[in-house]
Amino acid sequence: MNLLYANDRAGQFPPSYYAATAIGSREFAPLRGEVRADVCIIGAGYTGLSAALHLRQAGVSVVVVEAHRVGFGASGRNGGQVGSGQRQDQGWIEARYGIERAHRLWDMAQDAKALVKSLIAQHNIPAPFAHGVAHAARSMGSFAQQSSYAEKLARDYGYFEIEVLRGGDFAAIVPSPAYVGGGLDRGAGHIHPLNFCIGLGNAAADAGAQIFGGSPVHHIAGGARPIVQTDKGRVICDTVILATNGYGAGLTRQTAARVMPINNFIIATEPLGADAARVLTQNIAVADDRFVVNYWRLSEDGRLLFGGGESYGYRFPNIIPTVMKPMLQVYPHLRGVRIDYAWGGTLAITPTRMPYAARLGPILTASGYSGHGVALATMAGKLMAQATQGQSAGFDLLTQVAPPAFPGLGGLRWPLLVGAMTWYSLRDRMGW
Ligand SMILES: Cc1cc2nc3c(=O)[nH]c(=O)nc-3n(C[C@H](O)[C@H](O)[C@H](O)COP(=O)(O)OP(=O)(O)OC[C@H]3O[C@@H](n4cnc5c(N)ncnc54)[C@H](O)[C@@H]3O)c2cc1C
């Protein structure tokens, strides 16, 4: 079973709200025969397309090979939240990697948000950046943790964008009975993820990147010049950038050991009209404090886009009931609302939730953003482009904090991981 084909029609977007509102999607023909390029990029999501665009801006010849189409993967299906920082909090990062690296990683993540905004502006991408992501706390303990983290970011990192809101003040923007308060991060934001990805692809193509759709890569042959082999063609290049995230862990052994694919799901309600204000009173996104995070926002036409639920096998479950359940816990008044779209996607997590970036001979790779990839994947693509040009400080920093392999016993690893993830999500459901 291959995640590239397990749940979707070849070459098609899933039946998402994003696909229904996509702007400017182009068809790129499959690769046939042999082509040569300085860099061959595998995967046309944020990582691969950002790398392609930045390489072209430096005058490097680039071929992108994509199994389906631009934005087919997680980049075309996600919650659209452009979060601050890394997936791990700064306290954890400081303890593990030291204060100096923690500051550099924070700055990199700040630059990543700025990069998303500047790419949208420079290339007129129809994915306007709306400011504000609220982090919702279900208990006073969780609320206290969020307050002290906001204080830490202000004190130690000079980040003053988080407003901590208690009880009624929080309910005034997130009118759900499920939360006691939370922090509103005005420096984070949300975008139309597929339109951002399509826009990046079009900008890369217009800058001269050769993009091929419908071109799954089967293997990468080593040697003086690597050869990337697809169904009907091959690319001979100096450097390979592997940007396949949750959909392609099998292409290298090292990635497969550190990056675990997991599935996550989103539903979109019918337009809520005036009732949209009973969901959110401002144009912000929200994520809560569950292990399997609930996240949501309103679409431009007033639908609730609600993400939640996870699965760890190849096949998606029945998505609507999977996501309806947490949605109704957050907004019980929505019982009976019509669901117009439901879709799933595969992302990648690592044991430490830090991204996996590595040089594997002539291959550079970055993946495993652990649900925090809208900004970080876009940044990782830029850093890999710079690294192929000899400016590798940013990429080297990522490789220094790369996660170890998942623990496990050979063939038993996968069931052990699935067991562990199921245990944590069960704790969520039981409220432990
Ligand atoms: C439902 C969902 C919600 C999410 N919500 C958020 C969020 O709100 N905020 C956030 O920051 N992150 C979120 N994420 C994570 C985020 O979407 C990813 O981290 C990010 O999109 C990764 O980008 P990428 O380019 O590395 O991978 P992808 O976008 O997955 O692209 C990889 C591409 O590689 C291609 N590919 C794979 N194997 C091959 C092969 N062998 N040959 C050729 N092509 C291949 C795939 O077809 C795919 O197009 C979410 C993810 C999901 C699934």
PDBQT file of the ligand as one rigid body, heavy atoms in Angstrom, charges set to zero:
ROOT
HETATM    1  C1  LIG A 501      -5.144  18.011   7.414  1.00  0.00    +0.000 C 
HETATM    2  C2  LIG A 501      -3.854  18.741   7.669  1.00  0.00    +0.000 A 
HETATM    3  C3  LIG A 501      -3.873  19.930   8.408  1.00  0.00    +0.000 A 
HETATM    4  C4  LIG A 501      -2.690  20.628   8.635  1.00  0.00    +0.000 A 
HETATM    5  N1  LIG A 501      -2.758  21.854   9.227  1.00  0.00    +0.000 NA
HETATM    6  C5  LIG A 501      -1.646  22.624   9.320  1.00  0.00    +0.000 A 
HETATM    7  C6  LIG A 501      -1.741  23.959   9.776  1.00  0.00    +0.000 A 
HETATM    8  O1  LIG A 501      -2.820  24.477  10.029  1.00  0.00    +0.000 OA
HETATM    9  N2  LIG A 501      -0.588  24.669   9.911  1.00  0.00    +0.000 N 
HETATM   10  C7  LIG A 501       0.636  24.136   9.583  1.00  0.00    +0.000 A 
HETATM   11  O2  LIG A 501       1.648  24.823   9.711  1.00  0.00    +0.000 OA
HETATM   12  N3  LIG A 501       0.738  22.878   9.080  1.00  0.00    +0.000 NA
HETATM   13  C8  LIG A 501      -0.367  22.125   8.924  1.00  0.00    +0.000 A 
HETATM   14  N4  LIG A 501      -0.286  20.878   8.367  1.00  0.00    +0.000 N 
HETATM   15  C9  LIG A 501       1.040  20.395   7.922  1.00  0.00    +0.000 C 
HETATM   16  C10 LIG A 501       1.471  21.055   6.606  1.00  0.00    +0.000 C 
HETATM   17  O3  LIG A 501       0.441  20.965   5.678  1.00  0.00    +0.000 OA
HETATM   18  C11 LIG A 501       2.742  20.346   6.089  1.00  0.00    +0.000 C 
HETATM   19  O4  LIG A 501       3.753  20.413   7.078  1.00  0.00    +0.000 OA
HETATM   20  C12 LIG A 501       3.305  20.971   4.824  1.00  0.00    +0.000 C 
HETATM   21  O5  LIG A 501       2.295  21.170   3.865  1.00  0.00    +0.000 OA
HETATM   22  C13 LIG A 501       4.411  20.094   4.262  1.00  0.00    +0.000 C 
HETATM   23  O6  LIG A 501       4.756  20.554   2.980  1.00  0.00    +0.000 OA
HETATM   24  P1  LIG A 501       5.657  19.649   2.042  1.00  0.00    +0.000 P 
HETATM   25  O7  LIG A 501       5.875  20.394   0.793  1.00  0.00    +0.000 OA
HETATM   26  O8  LIG A 501       6.893  19.242   2.786  1.00  0.00    +0.000 OA
HETATM   27  O9  LIG A 501       4.818  18.319   1.814  1.00  0.00    +0.000 OA
HETATM   28  P2  LIG A 501       3.514  18.052   0.896  1.00  0.00    +0.000 P 
HETATM   29  O10 LIG A 501       2.725  19.272   0.715  1.00  0.00    +0.000 OA
HETATM   30  O11 LIG A 501       2.838  16.856   1.448  1.00  0.00    +0.000 OA
HETATM   31  O12 LIG A 501       4.123  17.742  -0.533  1.00  0.00    +0.000 OA
HETATM   32  C14 LIG A 501       4.816  16.546  -0.799  1.00  0.00    +0.000 C 
HETATM   33  C15 LIG A 501       4.582  16.239  -2.266  1.00  0.00    +0.000 C 
HETATM   34  O13 LIG A 501       5.483  15.195  -2.633  1.00  0.00    +0.000 OA
HETATM   35  C16 LIG A 501       4.812  14.399  -3.589  1.00  0.00    +0.000 C 
HETATM   36  N5  LIG A 501       5.474  13.080  -3.603  1.00  0.00    +0.000 N 
HETATM   37  C17 LIG A 501       5.573  12.213  -2.582  1.00  0.00    +0.000 A 
HETATM   38  N6  LIG A 501       6.236  11.108  -2.956  1.00  0.00    +0.000 NA
HETATM   39  C18 LIG A 501       6.589  11.303  -4.259  1.00  0.00    +0.000 A 
HETATM   40  C19 LIG A 501       7.279  10.523  -5.212  1.00  0.00    +0.000 A 
HETATM   41  N7  LIG A 501       7.760   9.303  -4.905  1.00  0.00    +0.000 N 
HETATM   42  N8  LIG A 501       7.455  11.021  -6.454  1.00  0.00    +0.000 NA
HETATM   43  C20 LIG A 501       6.990  12.262  -6.783  1.00  0.00    +0.000 A 
HETATM   44  N9  LIG A 501       6.297  13.036  -5.912  1.00  0.00    +0.000 NA
HETATM   45  C21 LIG A 501       6.109  12.564  -4.660  1.00  0.00    +0.000 A 
HETATM   46  C22 LIG A 501       3.380  14.347  -3.107  1.00  0.00    +0.000 C 
HETATM   47  O14 LIG A 501       2.474  14.002  -4.144  1.00  0.00    +0.000 OA
HETATM   48  C23 LIG A 501       3.178  15.754  -2.581  1.00  0.00    +0.000 C 
HETATM   49  O15 LIG A 501       2.567  16.611  -3.535  1.00  0.00    +0.000 OA
HETATM   50  C24 LIG A 501      -1.431  20.119   8.152  1.00  0.00    +0.000 A 
HETATM   51  C25 LIG A 501      -1.418  18.936   7.416  1.00  0.00    +0.000 A 
HETATM   52  C26 LIG A 501      -2.612  18.245   7.168  1.00  0.00    +0.000 A 
HETATM   53  C27 LIG A 501      -2.572  16.989   6.340  1.00  0.00    +0.000 C 
ENDROOT
TORSDOF 0
